Structure formats: structure tokens, C-alpha cells
């Protein structure tokens, strides 16, 4: 089963959800406003991407807190503040993909 991790209001997350619904593909949506990711989920994501690759420099939280001028541990900040995460994060078994990618979603659903 495909898992979509993101925020309900995120346009890219909405695209991924809509694409799967239109194709009648079963999926699980994890709204980061409702629950945090477990340590195991973070480990799985970090096994595919470095923390710096997952930070969204265009997020309101990133700009508001001035992260562009700070030195910080990306993994630690992401785990504490999921608002920094590039969304959606797509997961299927042990595969992880950041951002909306229709080809990947279709491939994983086969």
C-alpha cells in the first residue's frame, strides 16, 4: 500500500491524493498536522535522503524562523518541526520518494 505523508492544505499533497483516487488506488494518508511520524518512519525516510535534501526553503516556517541564516542539524529540526519537510513524502514498502511524482505512484501501484 502506498503511504502519502504531508499536509491537507499542501497543493502537491492534494495532487498525489487526487491522482490515486482517480485511479482507484488504495493509499494511506498521514496528515502531519494530526500526528507526528514515528522514529522508525523517520529512519526509513532518512535512509533514502539526507536531512538537508528534505528541507523546504520555501516553507513559511523556514522563512519565519530564519533558518537560511542558521547552522542547524537538519534531521533533528525536521523531526521536531515537520513544517520544514518537503511534502508529500511518498512511501511504499521500503521505497521513499520526496515530492509529487505521478510516474512513481503508478509504478508502485502495479
CORSULTA-V336230 format. One record per backbone hydrogen bond with DSSP energy under -0.5 kcal/mol. CO is the residue of the C=O (numbers start at 1). NH is the residue of the N-H. E is the energy in kcal/mol with one decimal. If there is no record, write none. Layout:
CO,NH,E / CO,NH,E
This chain:
1,93,-0.5 / 2,28,-2.5 / 3,5,-0.5 / 3,91,-2.7 / 4,6,-0.5 / 4,30,-3.2 / 5,88,-0.7 / 5,89,-2.6 / 6,32,-2.9 / 7,10,-1.5 / 10,14,-2.4 / 11,15,-2.0 / 12,16,-1.9 / 13,17,-2.3 / 14,18,-2.6 / 15,19,-2.6 / 16,20,-1.9 / 17,21,-2.4 / 18,22,-2.7 / 19,23,-1.0 / 20,25,-2.7 / 21,24,-1.4 / 26,2,-0.9 / 28,4,-3.2 / 29,31,-0.6 / 30,6,-2.5 / 30,32,-0.7 / 31,34,-1.6 / 31,35,-1.9 / 38,42,-2.4 / 39,43,-2.5 / 40,44,-2.1 / 41,45,-2.1 / 42,46,-3.2 / 43,47,-1.3 / 45,48,-1.4 / 45,49,-1.7 / 50,53,-0.9 / 50,54,-0.7 / 51,54,-1.1 / 52,55,-0.7 / 54,86,-2.3 / 55,57,-0.9 / 56,59,-1.6 / 59,63,-2.0 / 60,64,-3.0 / 61,65,-2.3 / 62,66,-0.6 / 62,67,-1.9 / 63,66,-0.5 / 66,69,-1.7 / 67,70,-1.4 / 70,72,-0.5 / 72,74,-0.8 / 73,77,-2.5 / 74,78,-2.5 / 75,79,-2.2 / 76,80,-1.6 / 77,81,-2.8 / 81,84,-2.0 / 82,85,-1.5 / 84,56,-3.4 / 88,90,-0.5 / 88,99,-2.8 / 89,5,-2.8 / 90,97,-2.5 / 91,3,-3.4 / 92,95,-2.5 / 95,92,-2.0 / 97,90,-3.4 / 101,105,-2.0 / 102,106,-2.5 / 103,107,-2.4 / 104,108,-2.8 / 105,109,-1.3 / 106,110,-0.7 / 107,110,-1.0
